[in-house]
Amino acid sequence: MTKVGKELLAQLTSGAVAGPFVTIMLNTHVSHQDVEKDQLKFKNFAKDAKKKFLKKYPEKDWGIFQDKIDRILADSSFWRSATTSVAVVLTETEDFVYRLSIRVDDQYYVGDRAYLLAIIKNAQFNYNYKLLALTRDTMKLYDVNNKVVSEVALPAGAPIDVVTALGDELTGGSINYSTASGVFHGVSTKDEEVEIDWVNYYQAVDDFLKGFLVDDKTPLFVYGLPENQAMFKKISKLSFYDPSVAITGSPVQVNTKDLAVETEKITAALKEKEVAAYNKLLNRKFIDQLVDIDQASTQGKISHLFISTSNLIDGFGEDPDTEYDRRQVLNDIAYNTISGGGEVFILDQQDAPDEKSLAAILRY
């Protein structure tokens, strides 16, 4: 789960933010014509939310919420900054806007609690980490967050290439380095000397990252050729470097758009490990009936809650009121579980433990 996702869920379930809540989930677009459709849909959801709000909270002032909604509708930067979808959570005193990288069922919710399920699902299999793009003689560092890849700006003197890192300490003598290809062209040097520079360069990169990322709690993965991965693994002493997952290939002349595709390999590998761990949890005591899970959540007994997307029918099915109520029940169970220190996962059926539609692992 991404750091931002964890922080938002913790905030929305802490009790520090008081309801009522108005939550609007909306798929968003970038083309001008589609943006106008998004704005109209948002406006219509707000109208429907108003009716439900006035019926449920007649003593409350809807005008506070309407002012917030009007500001969002008039904010061109909000609509220009489209991701796949967005969750807007409003209270009388707080505004939360959370960009999502998944498609959602366009809907609105009004209740004593924020609607959390789409936010939870967005955070599922959505990892925050650093990616080190490494050749023999160059390095770049990237941040991957909410499936968006951005290059990390490094300070002056960072070991971006072997010459910057080692300077006069190069043992290879007169060497022509091609930082575009990552290939050494020896003029009058021995293979052993070239390897010494290789080792020393990676040691310099490792030392730099140790200090530069000292306060960063996210894992580090490497994108590089097999021999470069093997050498860095041999040298690195970074506690946050995870060599069990990597992208194999040459990162030369790869841009952030290309990297966004390549990082899907890391997501797939991490997801496979995560799903395998979920299935092992069924060796512990668990329950899989809604009424039992609901009761256990109010008692703080749930350590892990798994909700299959089969419980969430797009468009609310043939009976909108019934389906809305079921979602609210599941949302309340999720809220209670997180408030009690448990974890909640919303998975496609094939990824759920034993492919169960609902399952709760008990603490005791």
Residue frames as qw, qx, qy, qz and C-alpha x, y, z in Angstrom:
[[0.000, 0.889, 0.458, 0.000, 0.00, 0.00, 0.00],
 [0.383, 0.578, -0.042, 0.720, 1.29, 3.47, -0.82],
 [0.303, -0.148, -0.490, 0.804, 2.31, 5.81, 1.98],
 [0.245, -0.086, -0.061, -0.964, -0.30, 8.40, 0.94],
 [0.619, -0.263, -0.590, -0.447, -3.03, 5.75, 0.90],
 [0.563, -0.270, -0.683, 0.379, -2.12, 4.57, 4.40],
 [0.143, -0.090, -0.317, 0.933, -2.03, 8.10, 5.75],
 [0.388, -0.164, -0.262, -0.868, -5.39, 9.00, 4.21],
 [0.662, -0.307, -0.648, -0.219, -7.11, 5.87, 5.53],
 [0.468, -0.216, -0.603, 0.609, -5.61, 6.43, 8.98],
 [0.036, 0.002, 0.135, -0.990, -6.86, 10.01, 8.99],
 [0.505, -0.181, -0.385, -0.751, -10.36, 9.13, 7.80],
 [0.742, -0.307, -0.586, -0.111, -10.75, 6.37, 10.40],
 [0.366, 0.157, -0.573, 0.716, -9.06, 8.06, 13.36],
 [0.276, -0.713, -0.624, 0.162, -12.21, 9.69, 14.69],
 [0.288, -0.406, -0.067, 0.865, -10.45, 13.06, 14.52],
 [0.131, -0.004, -0.437, -0.890, -12.41, 13.98, 11.39],
 [0.347, 0.310, 0.693, -0.550, -16.11, 14.37, 12.19],
 [0.124, 0.359, 0.779, 0.500, -18.96, 13.62, 9.80],
 [0.838, 0.345, 0.411, -0.100, -21.27, 13.78, 8.08],
 [0.335, -0.359, 0.624, 0.608, -19.27, 12.85, 4.99],
 [0.700, 0.631, 0.108, -0.317, -20.07, 13.40, 1.33],
 [0.465, -0.351, 0.690, 0.429, -17.94, 11.17, -0.89],
 [0.688, 0.640, 0.007, -0.342, -17.96, 11.39, -4.69],
 [0.600, -0.232, 0.662, 0.384, -16.09, 8.79, -6.78],
 [0.550, 0.767, 0.062, -0.326, -15.51, 9.76, -10.40],
 [0.751, 0.111, 0.394, 0.518, -13.57, 8.43, -13.39],
 [0.036, 0.868, -0.042, -0.494, -11.77, 11.38, -14.98],
 [0.744, 0.450, 0.328, 0.369, -10.40, 12.26, -18.42],
 [0.401, -0.423, 0.135, 0.801, -8.12, 14.77, -20.11],
 [0.193, 0.326, 0.555, 0.741, -9.79, 15.69, -23.40],
 [0.149, -0.039, 0.131, -0.979, -11.82, 18.90, -23.31],
 [0.597, -0.190, -0.435, -0.647, -15.09, 17.25, -24.33],
 [0.677, -0.233, -0.690, 0.103, -14.74, 14.46, -21.76],
 [0.244, -0.031, -0.496, 0.833, -13.78, 16.93, -19.03],
 [0.377, -0.145, -0.053, -0.913, -17.06, 18.75, -19.58],
 [0.737, -0.219, -0.550, -0.326, -18.89, 15.42, -19.20],
 [0.546, -0.103, -0.661, 0.504, -16.95, 14.74, -15.98],
 [0.016, -0.063, 0.296, -0.953, -17.93, 18.13, -14.60],
 [0.581, -0.190, -0.268, -0.745, -21.59, 17.53, -15.46],
 [0.736, -0.190, -0.650, -0.015, -21.53, 14.11, -13.80],
 [0.364, -0.041, -0.564, 0.740, -19.90, 15.58, -10.69],
 [0.247, -0.121, 0.080, -0.958, -22.54, 18.32, -10.60],
 [0.697, -0.205, -0.436, -0.532, -25.38, 15.80, -10.93],
 [0.640, -0.147, -0.691, 0.302, -23.94, 13.60, -8.18],
 [0.127, 0.035, -0.418, 0.899, -23.79, 16.68, -5.96],
 [0.490, -0.190, -0.150, -0.837, -27.49, 17.35, -6.63],
 [0.781, -0.209, -0.553, -0.203, -28.41, 13.77, -5.69],
 [0.512, -0.034, -0.619, 0.595, -26.14, 13.91, -2.66],
 [0.148, -0.200, 0.204, -0.947, -27.92, 17.06, -1.53],
 [0.694, -0.261, -0.311, -0.594, -31.30, 15.28, -1.54],
 [0.791, -0.169, -0.569, 0.149, -29.94, 12.36, 0.50],
 [0.343, 0.120, -0.456, 0.813, -28.09, 14.75, 2.84],
 [0.317, -0.275, 0.077, -0.904, -31.15, 16.91, 3.57],
 [0.798, -0.263, -0.379, -0.387, -33.21, 13.80, 4.26],
 [0.797, -0.118, -0.503, 0.314, -30.60, 12.22, 6.52],
 [0.445, -0.237, -0.332, 0.797, -29.28, 15.35, 8.24],
 [0.029, 0.811, 0.457, 0.363, -32.09, 17.94, 8.25],
 [0.419, -0.870, -0.117, 0.232, -30.42, 19.86, 11.07],
 [0.605, -0.290, 0.299, 0.678, -27.16, 20.33, 9.11],
 [0.246, 0.812, -0.059, -0.525, -26.25, 23.13, 6.68],
 [0.814, 0.325, 0.392, 0.278, -25.83, 21.80, 3.15],
 [0.285, 0.957, -0.036, 0.035, -24.61, 25.22, 2.02],
 [0.400, -0.725, 0.531, 0.181, -21.15, 24.49, 3.49],
 [0.674, -0.005, 0.690, 0.266, -20.84, 21.45, 1.23],
 [0.544, 0.750, 0.364, 0.095, -22.29, 23.24, -1.78],
 [0.014, 0.957, -0.251, -0.145, -19.65, 25.97, -1.48],
 [0.485, -0.471, 0.690, 0.256, -16.91, 23.34, -1.55],
 [0.651, 0.339, 0.655, 0.182, -18.48, 21.61, -4.53],
 [0.369, 0.916, 0.155, -0.034, -18.81, 24.90, -6.43],
 [0.177, -0.838, 0.461, 0.233, -15.13, 25.66, -5.83],
 [0.577, -0.160, 0.755, 0.267, -14.14, 22.28, -7.24],
 [0.576, 0.619, 0.525, 0.093, -16.35, 22.74, -10.29],
 [0.226, 0.974, -0.016, -0.033, -14.76, 26.14, -10.94],
 [0.441, -0.688, 0.512, 0.265, -11.18, 24.93, -10.38],
 [0.731, 0.599, -0.260, -0.199, -9.74, 24.36, -13.86],
 [0.119, 0.593, -0.786, 0.126, -6.49, 22.91, -12.43],
 [0.609, -0.112, 0.699, -0.358, -8.50, 20.19, -10.66],
 [0.828, 0.422, 0.280, -0.241, -9.98, 19.03, -13.97],
 [0.506, 0.745, -0.430, -0.058, -6.72, 19.43, -15.93],
 [0.090, -0.541, 0.810, -0.206, -4.84, 17.22, -13.46],
 [0.896, -0.024, -0.024, -0.443, -6.85, 14.14, -14.33],
 [0.163, -0.334, 0.928, 0.006, -5.71, 10.65, -13.34],
 [0.179, -0.179, -0.920, -0.299, -7.73, 7.50, -14.01],
 [0.401, -0.684, -0.553, -0.257, -10.20, 8.52, -11.31],
 [0.077, 0.384, -0.396, 0.830, -10.57, 10.65, -8.19],
 [0.433, -0.559, -0.695, 0.132, -12.13, 10.37, -4.75],
 [0.034, -0.482, 0.120, -0.867, -13.47, 13.58, -3.22],
 [0.481, -0.475, -0.701, 0.226, -14.34, 13.40, 0.48],
 [0.036, -0.526, 0.032, -0.849, -15.98, 16.44, 2.07],
 [0.369, -0.535, -0.676, 0.348, -16.97, 17.29, 5.63],
 [0.085, -0.960, -0.267, -0.026, -18.03, 20.55, 7.19],
 [0.322, -0.887, 0.252, 0.214, -14.42, 21.35, 8.09],
 [0.459, -0.417, 0.679, 0.393, -12.21, 19.17, 5.88],
 [0.726, 0.587, -0.135, -0.332, -11.66, 18.51, 2.17],
 [0.566, -0.348, 0.705, 0.250, -9.84, 15.43, 0.88],
 [0.703, 0.607, -0.183, -0.322, -8.97, 14.89, -2.77],
 [0.584, -0.375, 0.703, 0.154, -7.29, 11.57, -3.54],
 [0.527, 0.540, -0.465, -0.462, -6.16, 10.74, -7.08],
 [0.821, -0.089, 0.550, -0.122, -6.67, 7.09, -8.01],
 [0.074, 0.466, -0.740, -0.479, -4.95, 4.91, -10.60],
 [0.176, 0.196, 0.962, 0.075, -7.89, 2.52, -10.99],
 [0.313, -0.302, -0.453, -0.778, -11.29, 2.82, -12.61],
 [0.146, 0.112, 0.733, -0.654, -14.15, 3.19, -10.15],
 [0.000, 0.593, 0.779, 0.206, -17.91, 2.81, -10.20],
 [0.005, 0.322, 0.012, 0.947, -18.99, 6.45, -10.58],
 [0.452, -0.617, -0.637, -0.099, -21.12, 7.12, -7.51],
 [0.091, -0.572, 0.299, -0.758, -21.75, 9.33, -4.51],
 [0.576, -0.340, -0.715, 0.206, -22.17, 8.42, -0.84],
 [0.232, -0.624, 0.160, -0.728, -23.59, 10.32, 2.12],
 [0.805, -0.364, -0.469, 0.011, -23.09, 9.02, 5.63],
 [0.550, -0.828, 0.107, -0.005, -21.52, 9.27, 9.06],
 [0.654, -0.419, 0.475, 0.413, -18.31, 7.85, 7.62],
 [0.257, 0.634, -0.486, -0.544, -16.29, 8.40, 4.47],
 [0.952, 0.259, 0.075, -0.147, -16.61, 5.79, 1.74],
 [0.355, -0.701, 0.590, 0.186, -13.29, 3.93, 1.90],
 [0.873, 0.084, 0.478, 0.044, -13.60, 0.91, -0.37],
 [0.678, 0.710, 0.033, 0.189, -12.33, 2.47, -3.62],
 [0.041, -0.882, 0.438, -0.167, -9.46, 4.15, -1.76],
 [0.693, -0.392, 0.604, -0.036, -8.51, 0.78, -0.27],
 [0.864, 0.342, 0.352, 0.109, -8.72, -0.97, -3.64],
 [0.424, 0.877, -0.174, 0.145, -6.55, 1.71, -5.26],
 [0.252, -0.769, 0.572, -0.134, -3.89, 1.10, -2.63],
 [0.887, -0.105, 0.450, -0.032, -3.97, -2.66, -3.24],
 [0.796, 0.179, 0.362, 0.452, -0.98, -3.88, -5.28],
 [0.264, 0.900, 0.038, 0.344, 0.05, -0.24, -5.59],
 [0.795, -0.346, -0.139, 0.477, 3.57, 0.03, -4.30],
 [0.034, 0.985, -0.153, 0.076, 5.75, 2.99, -3.37],
 [0.855, -0.270, 0.193, 0.399, 9.46, 2.40, -3.90],
 [0.032, 0.826, -0.390, -0.407, 12.70, 3.76, -5.33],
 [0.913, 0.332, 0.200, 0.131, 14.15, 2.36, -8.56],
 [0.306, -0.709, 0.450, 0.449, 17.87, 2.50, -9.26],
 [0.800, 0.599, 0.027, -0.014, 18.62, 2.46, -13.00],
 [0.496, -0.688, 0.475, 0.235, 22.17, 1.15, -13.11],
 [0.810, 0.533, -0.228, 0.087, 24.78, 0.57, -15.82],
 [0.823, -0.078, -0.220, 0.518, 28.47, -0.15, -15.20],
 [0.431, 0.017, -0.094, 0.897, 29.30, 3.53, -15.20],
 [0.202, -0.311, -0.096, -0.924, 26.07, 5.51, -14.67],
 [0.114, -0.397, -0.859, 0.303, 23.12, 5.67, -12.32],
 [0.275, -0.342, -0.154, -0.885, 19.75, 7.39, -12.10],
 [0.005, 0.194, 0.847, -0.494, 17.22, 7.24, -9.29],
 [0.338, -0.317, -0.470, -0.751, 13.45, 7.20, -9.72],
 [0.303, 0.045, 0.669, -0.677, 10.49, 7.38, -7.37],
 [0.312, -0.226, -0.786, -0.483, 7.47, 5.19, -8.10],
 [0.132, 0.204, 0.642, -0.727, 4.30, 6.26, -6.31],
 [0.549, 0.487, 0.418, -0.536, 0.67, 5.55, -7.19],
 [0.749, 0.328, 0.513, 0.261, 2.04, 3.95, -10.39],
 [0.317, 0.945, -0.029, 0.076, 3.57, 7.27, -11.46],
 [0.820, -0.085, 0.021, 0.566, 7.31, 7.29, -12.20],
 [0.100, 0.986, -0.049, 0.123, 9.34, 10.45, -11.61],
 [0.708, 0.310, -0.339, 0.537, 13.09, 10.99, -11.69],
 [0.561, -0.751, -0.202, 0.284, 14.62, 12.00, -8.38],
 [0.275, 0.888, -0.201, 0.310, 16.69, 15.18, -8.50],
 [0.852, -0.236, -0.206, 0.419, 20.13, 14.40, -7.11],
 [0.256, -0.926, 0.064, 0.270, 22.44, 16.92, -5.42],
 [0.417, 0.812, -0.406, 0.048, 25.62, 18.25, -6.98],
 [0.049, -0.577, 0.798, -0.167, 28.41, 15.73, -6.70],
 [0.853, -0.019, 0.407, -0.326, 26.11, 12.71, -6.67],
 [0.352, -0.330, 0.801, 0.355, 27.76, 9.68, -8.35],
 [0.695, 0.517, 0.154, -0.476, 25.74, 9.95, -11.54],
 [0.836, 0.488, -0.250, 0.033, 28.67, 8.46, -13.50],
 [0.899, -0.194, -0.123, 0.372, 31.97, 6.77, -12.74],
 [0.469, 0.428, -0.098, 0.766, 34.09, 9.82, -13.57],
 [0.308, -0.704, 0.032, -0.639, 32.13, 12.03, -11.16],
 [0.852, -0.502, -0.074, -0.131, 32.30, 9.37, -8.47],
 [0.893, -0.226, 0.048, 0.386, 35.96, 8.35, -8.71],
 [0.121, 0.976, -0.171, -0.068, 37.72, 11.16, -10.58],
 [0.200, 0.739, -0.639, 0.069, 41.47, 10.84, -10.05],
 [0.553, -0.334, 0.725, -0.239, 40.95, 7.55, -8.24],
 [0.886, 0.374, -0.053, -0.269, 40.18, 5.70, -11.47],
 [0.613, -0.456, 0.609, 0.212, 42.59, 2.76, -11.62],
 [0.786, 0.414, 0.444, 0.116, 41.95, 2.01, -15.27],
 [0.426, -0.241, 0.339, 0.803, 44.28, 4.70, -16.47],
 [0.214, 0.283, -0.290, -0.888, 43.33, 6.25, -19.79],
 [0.230, 0.329, 0.916, 0.012, 39.82, 4.90, -20.29],
 [0.250, -0.080, -0.320, -0.910, 37.16, 6.15, -22.64],
 [0.203, 0.299, 0.836, -0.413, 33.78, 5.80, -20.91],
 [0.215, -0.243, -0.547, -0.772, 30.63, 5.81, -22.97],
 [0.203, 0.120, 0.664, -0.709, 27.97, 6.81, -20.47],
 [0.617, 0.199, -0.151, -0.746, 25.30, 6.52, -23.16],
 [0.766, 0.150, -0.572, -0.252, 25.97, 2.83, -23.67],
 [0.759, -0.543, 0.289, -0.213, 27.43, 1.78, -20.35],
 [0.954, 0.191, -0.014, 0.230, 30.32, 0.11, -22.23],
 [0.432, -0.757, 0.322, 0.369, 33.99, 0.49, -21.39],
 [0.760, 0.622, -0.102, 0.162, 36.53, 1.01, -24.20],
 [0.698, -0.599, 0.177, 0.349, 39.95, 0.20, -22.80],
 [0.419, 0.863, -0.280, 0.017, 42.96, 1.96, -24.23],
 [0.475, 0.442, -0.685, 0.332, 45.75, 0.64, -22.06],
 [0.493, -0.412, 0.487, -0.592, 44.16, -1.09, -19.10],
 [0.147, 0.071, -0.986, 0.018, 43.77, -4.59, -17.77],
 [0.514, -0.429, -0.607, -0.429, 40.44, -6.29, -17.20],
 [0.537, -0.389, -0.607, 0.438, 41.29, -6.44, -13.51],
 [0.162, -0.126, -0.160, 0.965, 41.67, -2.66, -13.34],
 [0.336, -0.255, -0.421, -0.803, 38.37, -2.15, -15.10],
 [0.595, -0.446, -0.663, -0.094, 36.66, -4.42, -12.56],
 [0.401, -0.272, -0.460, 0.744, 38.26, -2.48, -9.71],
 [0.099, -0.024, -0.071, -0.992, 36.69, 0.71, -11.06],
 [0.503, -0.323, -0.617, -0.511, 33.38, -1.13, -11.45],
 [0.574, -0.414, -0.647, 0.283, 33.49, -2.28, -7.82],
 [0.280, -0.206, -0.283, 0.894, 34.61, 1.12, -6.54],
 [0.216, -0.189, -0.290, -0.913, 31.90, 2.90, -8.50],
 [0.580, -0.432, -0.611, -0.322, 29.15, 0.69, -7.11],
 [0.516, -0.351, -0.548, 0.556, 30.57, 1.17, -3.63],
 [0.078, -0.041, -0.063, 0.994, 30.36, 4.94, -4.14],
 [0.423, -0.306, -0.467, -0.713, 26.74, 4.60, -5.33],
 [0.617, -0.413, -0.668, 0.060, 25.91, 2.44, -2.33],
 [0.387, -0.257, -0.404, 0.788, 27.51, 4.89, 0.11],
 [0.104, -0.107, -0.146, -0.978, 25.69, 7.81, -1.50],
 [0.527, -0.372, -0.560, -0.520, 22.28, 6.11, -1.35],
 [0.546, -0.343, -0.667, 0.373, 22.84, 5.17, 2.29],
 [0.189, -0.275, -0.291, 0.897, 23.09, 8.84, 3.21],
 [0.195, -0.056, -0.334, -0.920, 20.70, 10.27, 0.64],
 [0.602, -0.298, -0.544, -0.503, 17.85, 7.89, 1.47],
 [0.207, 0.096, -0.797, 0.559, 18.51, 7.62, 5.20],
 [0.325, 0.144, 0.494, -0.793, 15.04, 8.92, 6.09],
 [0.619, 0.174, -0.395, -0.656, 13.22, 7.15, 3.26],
 [0.574, -0.162, 0.734, -0.325, 11.36, 4.04, 4.41],
 [0.830, 0.421, 0.003, -0.364, 10.50, 2.75, 0.93],
 [0.835, -0.136, 0.456, 0.276, 12.32, -0.26, -0.59],
 [0.153, 0.725, -0.460, -0.489, 14.89, 0.05, -3.35],
 [0.869, 0.226, 0.433, 0.076, 14.90, -2.13, -6.47],
 [0.235, -0.523, 0.522, 0.632, 17.43, -2.22, -9.31],
 [0.746, 0.623, 0.176, -0.159, 16.89, -1.97, -13.05],
 [0.005, -0.756, 0.597, 0.269, 19.97, -3.25, -14.88],
 [0.699, 0.355, -0.598, -0.167, 21.67, -6.03, -16.82],
 [0.915, -0.318, -0.245, -0.032, 22.15, -9.34, -14.95],
 [0.719, 0.115, -0.321, 0.606, 25.87, -8.80, -14.37],
 [0.021, 0.477, -0.187, 0.858, 25.26, -5.32, -12.96],
 [0.715, -0.507, -0.103, -0.471, 22.53, -6.59, -10.67],
 [0.916, -0.158, -0.302, 0.213, 24.84, -9.37, -9.45],
 [0.501, 0.274, -0.302, 0.763, 27.69, -6.97, -8.76],
 [0.248, -0.525, 0.116, -0.806, 25.51, -4.44, -6.91],
 [0.844, -0.415, -0.201, -0.273, 23.94, -7.23, -4.85],
 [0.830, -0.003, -0.345, 0.438, 27.43, -8.44, -3.90],
 [0.345, 0.290, -0.242, 0.859, 28.55, -4.97, -2.84],
 [0.311, -0.574, -0.116, -0.749, 25.49, -3.29, -1.37],
 [0.274, -0.137, -0.791, 0.530, 24.93, -3.13, 2.36],
 [0.321, -0.195, -0.021, -0.927, 21.72, -1.10, 2.14],
 [0.233, 0.126, 0.865, -0.426, 19.06, -2.43, 4.50],
 [0.526, 0.500, 0.321, -0.608, 16.26, -1.18, 2.24],
 [0.355, 0.456, -0.639, -0.508, 17.63, -2.71, -0.97],
 [0.794, 0.054, 0.530, -0.292, 15.63, -5.79, -2.03],
 [0.065, 0.448, -0.748, -0.486, 17.47, -7.93, -4.60],
 [0.403, 0.181, 0.893, -0.080, 14.68, -10.53, -4.77],
 [0.442, 0.756, 0.479, -0.061, 12.76, -8.32, -7.21],
 [0.242, -0.501, 0.335, 0.760, 14.33, -6.46, -10.15],
 [0.658, 0.700, 0.095, -0.259, 13.90, -5.35, -13.75],
 [0.666, -0.233, 0.527, 0.473, 16.37, -7.12, -16.02],
 [0.553, 0.696, 0.333, 0.314, 17.55, -5.16, -19.03],
 [0.456, 0.053, -0.003, 0.889, 19.49, -2.09, -20.06],
 [0.029, -0.811, -0.468, 0.349, 18.06, 1.19, -18.71],
 [0.297, -0.246, 0.292, 0.875, 20.05, 3.23, -21.22],
 [0.149, -0.025, -0.390, -0.908, 17.96, 5.87, -23.02],
 [0.230, -0.501, -0.832, -0.060, 14.81, 4.79, -21.17],
 [0.141, -0.376, 0.052, -0.914, 12.40, 7.61, -20.32],
 [0.308, -0.041, 0.664, -0.680, 9.82, 7.77, -17.55],
 [0.756, 0.194, -0.070, -0.621, 7.05, 6.64, -19.91],
 [0.669, 0.278, -0.688, -0.055, 9.05, 3.52, -20.78],
 [0.098, 0.222, -0.807, 0.538, 9.77, 2.99, -17.10],
 [0.592, -0.038, 0.307, -0.744, 6.07, 3.08, -16.24],
 [0.868, 0.192, -0.320, -0.327, 5.68, 0.01, -18.48],
 [0.528, 0.337, -0.729, 0.276, 8.80, -1.70, -17.12],
 [0.181, -0.284, 0.647, -0.684, 7.73, -1.22, -13.50],
 [0.825, -0.071, -0.093, -0.552, 4.71, -3.42, -14.17],
 [0.735, 0.188, -0.640, 0.123, 7.18, -6.30, -13.86],
 [0.122, 0.214, -0.675, 0.696, 7.96, -5.24, -10.30],
 [0.580, -0.120, 0.192, -0.783, 4.26, -4.87, -9.51],
 [0.859, 0.063, -0.395, -0.319, 3.59, -8.37, -10.84],
 [0.574, 0.191, -0.710, 0.360, 6.42, -9.89, -8.79],
 [0.088, -0.173, 0.563, -0.803, 5.39, -8.11, -5.59],
 [0.703, -0.072, -0.028, -0.707, 1.74, -9.01, -6.15],
 [0.792, 0.087, -0.595, -0.101, 2.61, -12.70, -6.58],
 [0.355, 0.134, -0.721, 0.579, 4.47, -12.70, -3.25],
 [0.310, -0.129, 0.345, -0.877, 1.65, -10.81, -1.53],
 [0.782, -0.040, -0.251, -0.570, -1.13, -13.12, -2.78],
 [0.690, 0.085, -0.704, 0.146, 0.87, -16.18, -1.67],
 [0.117, 0.124, -0.639, 0.750, 1.14, -14.66, 1.81],
 [0.554, -0.129, 0.060, -0.820, -2.63, -14.08, 1.93],
 [0.816, -0.027, -0.491, -0.304, -3.40, -17.75, 1.33],
 [0.490, 0.103, -0.737, 0.454, -1.13, -18.77, 4.22],
 [0.231, -0.228, 0.381, -0.866, -3.26, -16.63, 6.55],
 [0.767, -0.160, -0.272, -0.558, -6.10, -19.13, 6.15],
 [0.612, 0.036, -0.742, 0.272, -4.07, -21.50, 8.33],
 [0.001, -0.025, 0.554, -0.832, -5.18, -19.26, 11.19],
 [0.153, 0.526, 0.782, -0.298, -8.72, -18.98, 12.56],
 [0.072, 0.041, -0.314, -0.946, -11.01, -17.20, 10.11],
 [0.381, 0.500, 0.671, -0.393, -14.70, -16.52, 9.45],
 [0.124, 0.000, 0.599, 0.791, -16.42, -15.97, 6.11],
 [0.040, -0.669, -0.726, -0.153, -20.05, -15.07, 6.86],
 [0.088, 0.590, 0.086, 0.798, -21.09, -11.41, 6.67],
 [0.560, -0.730, -0.170, -0.352, -23.06, -11.36, 9.94],
 [0.846, -0.396, -0.108, 0.339, -20.14, -12.93, 11.86],
 [0.563, 0.233, 0.026, 0.793, -17.59, -10.63, 10.25],
 [0.126, -0.730, -0.158, -0.653, -19.72, -7.58, 11.04],
 [0.699, -0.698, -0.114, -0.105, -19.91, -8.52, 14.71],
 [0.832, -0.184, -0.034, 0.522, -16.20, -9.35, 14.94],
 [0.391, 0.499, 0.060, 0.771, -15.27, -5.98, 13.40],
 [0.326, -0.795, -0.071, -0.506, -17.11, -4.07, 16.15],
 [0.819, -0.571, 0.027, 0.045, -15.19, -6.07, 18.76],
 [0.030, 0.860, -0.504, -0.072, -11.76, -5.36, 17.25],
 [0.826, -0.213, 0.522, 0.016, -11.14, -9.05, 16.57],
 [0.813, 0.545, 0.170, 0.118, -10.15, -8.81, 12.89],
 [0.489, -0.548, 0.354, 0.579, -6.49, -8.64, 11.90],
 [0.058, -0.189, 0.642, 0.740, -7.04, -9.03, 8.13],
 [0.550, 0.502, 0.490, -0.454, -10.24, -8.45, 6.18],
 [0.170, -0.105, 0.727, 0.657, -10.57, -9.59, 2.56],
 [0.509, 0.562, 0.382, -0.529, -13.42, -8.30, 0.41],
 [0.461, 0.144, 0.695, 0.532, -13.79, -9.58, -3.15],
 [0.145, 0.207, -0.216, -0.943, -14.82, -7.15, -5.86],
 [0.211, -0.296, -0.855, -0.371, -17.66, -9.58, -6.62],
 [0.166, -0.578, -0.661, 0.449, -19.42, -7.88, -3.68],
 [0.019, 0.600, 0.034, -0.799, -19.33, -4.54, -5.50],
 [0.501, 0.488, 0.664, 0.266, -21.57, -4.60, -8.54],
 [0.164, -0.041, 0.237, 0.957, -21.01, -1.77, -11.02],
 [0.285, -0.283, -0.400, -0.823, -24.02, 0.50, -11.28],
 [0.373, -0.133, 0.596, -0.699, -25.47, -0.92, -8.05],
 [0.095, 0.133, 0.983, 0.079, -27.23, -3.73, -9.92],
 [0.198, -0.469, -0.675, -0.534, -30.99, -4.03, -10.33],
 [0.470, -0.769, -0.433, -0.017, -31.80, -2.91, -6.78],
 [0.320, 0.629, -0.244, 0.665, -29.85, 0.31, -6.11],
 [0.474, -0.694, 0.199, -0.505, -31.09, 0.77, -2.54],
 [0.957, -0.285, 0.062, -0.002, -30.23, -2.77, -1.47],
 [0.807, 0.296, -0.107, 0.500, -26.83, -2.68, -3.14],
 [0.064, 0.741, -0.213, 0.634, -26.11, 0.76, -1.68],
 [0.685, -0.621, 0.181, -0.335, -26.94, -0.54, 1.80],
 [0.975, -0.072, 0.000, 0.208, -24.70, -3.60, 1.32],
 [0.567, 0.521, -0.181, 0.612, -21.80, -1.42, 0.29],
 [0.240, -0.744, 0.221, -0.583, -22.35, 0.75, 3.34],
 [0.893, -0.426, 0.098, -0.106, -22.30, -2.36, 5.56],
 [0.883, 0.165, -0.043, 0.436, -19.02, -3.48, 3.98],
 [0.255, 0.696, -0.161, 0.652, -17.70, 0.06, 4.31],
 [0.544, -0.710, 0.179, -0.410, -18.58, 0.11, 8.02],
 [0.964, -0.221, 0.057, 0.133, -16.87, -3.26, 8.54],
 [0.688, 0.425, -0.095, 0.580, -13.77, -1.94, 6.75],
 [0.084, -0.775, 0.165, -0.604, -13.85, 1.22, 8.86],
 [0.765, -0.587, 0.144, -0.223, -14.15, -0.78, 12.10],
 [0.952, 0.019, -0.008, 0.304, -11.31, -3.11, 11.06],
 [0.489, 0.545, -0.148, 0.664, -8.90, -0.27, 10.26],
 [0.325, -0.757, 0.148, -0.547, -9.91, 1.64, 13.40],
 [0.868, -0.459, 0.151, -0.110, -9.13, -1.48, 15.40],
 [0.281, -0.690, 0.628, 0.224, -5.64, -1.77, 13.93],
 [0.753, 0.143, 0.631, 0.118, -6.48, -4.37, 11.30],
 [0.047, -0.344, 0.554, 0.756, -5.79, -4.36, 7.57],
 [0.652, 0.499, 0.430, -0.376, -8.36, -4.38, 4.77],
 [0.186, -0.248, 0.724, 0.616, -7.85, -5.72, 1.25],
 [0.668, 0.513, 0.253, -0.476, -10.18, -5.45, -1.74],
 [0.247, -0.348, 0.807, 0.409, -9.18, -8.04, -4.30],
 [0.640, 0.223, -0.470, -0.566, -10.40, -9.56, -7.52],
 [0.919, -0.209, 0.097, -0.321, -11.90, -12.97, -6.80],
 [0.907, 0.259, -0.276, 0.184, -8.91, -14.94, -8.14],
 [0.333, 0.522, -0.488, 0.616, -6.52, -13.07, -5.83],
 [0.577, -0.551, 0.213, -0.565, -8.59, -13.51, -2.65],
 [0.193, -0.348, 0.891, -0.217, -7.57, -16.23, -0.16],
 [0.296, 0.173, 0.939, -0.026, -9.02, -19.50, -1.45],
 [0.079, -0.241, -0.546, -0.799, -11.03, -17.24, -3.83],
 [0.128, -0.573, -0.741, 0.327, -13.49, -16.46, -1.04],
 [0.068, 0.737, 0.344, 0.578, -15.80, -13.51, -1.59],
 [0.332, -0.805, 0.184, -0.457, -15.45, -12.50, 2.08],
 [0.831, -0.136, -0.443, 0.309, -12.96, -13.62, 4.71],
 [0.219, -0.861, 0.249, -0.386, -11.76, -12.23, 8.01],
 [0.676, 0.118, -0.607, 0.401, -8.68, -13.51, 9.82],
 [0.554, -0.792, -0.170, -0.194, -9.13, -13.28, 13.60],
 [0.044, 0.732, -0.545, 0.406, -6.57, -12.07, 16.11],
 [0.128, -0.231, 0.881, -0.392, -7.60, -14.76, 18.59]]
